[in-house]
Amino acid sequence: MTTVPSPCINWCDINPENGYCRGCYRTLTEIADWSDLTNIEKLEVCAQLPSRKPQVPQHN
């Protein structure tokens, strides 16, 4: 079985306003526990990341 890869992009900086890493949008707990999570748990975390990413306004 293939392991779900980490979403880390090596830009580790926790945003104090929301507690998410500015690089991968995981919490410190999610980052620390990543290697112990099951693939299902990793996929659940990954599914939440797009909603945590700041939305950039689209210019027309």
C-alpha positions in Angstrom: 0.0 0.0 0.0 1.3 3.5 -0.9 1.7 6.0 1.9 0.1 9.4 1.6 2.9 11.9 1.0 3.3 14.9 3.3 2.0 18.2 2.0 5.1 19.9 3.4 6.8 22.3 1.0 9.7 23.1 3.5 8.3 26.6 4.3 7.6 26.0 8.0 6.0 29.1 9.6 3.0 28.9 11.9 0.6 31.7 11.5 -0.3 32.9 15.1 -3.7 34.1 13.9 -5.0 30.7 13.0 -2.4 28.2 14.0 -1.8 26.9 10.5 1.5 26.5 8.8 1.9 29.1 6.1 3.5 26.5 3.8 1.3 23.4 4.1 -1.7 24.7 6.2 -1.5 21.9 8.8 -1.5 22.5 12.5 1.5 21.8 14.7 -0.3 18.7 16.0 -1.0 17.4 12.5 2.6 18.0 11.5 4.0 16.3 14.6 1.7 13.3 14.3 1.9 12.9 10.5 4.2 9.8 10.6 1.9 8.1 13.1 -1.4 8.8 11.2 -3.0 6.2 9.1 -3.5 6.8 5.4 -7.2 7.5 6.0 -6.3 10.1 8.7 -3.7 11.7 6.4 -6.3 11.9 3.6 -8.7 13.5 6.0 -6.2 16.1 6.9 -5.3 16.7 3.2 -9.0 17.2 2.4 -9.2 20.1 4.9 -6.1 21.9 3.6 -7.7 23.8 0.6 -10.3 25.4 2.9 -7.5 26.6 5.2 -5.6 28.2 2.4 -6.3 32.0 2.1 -8.3 32.8 -0.9 -6.6 35.3 -3.3 -9.1 37.6 -5.0 -9.3 37.1 -8.8 -8.6 40.1 -10.9 -10.7 40.6 -14.0 
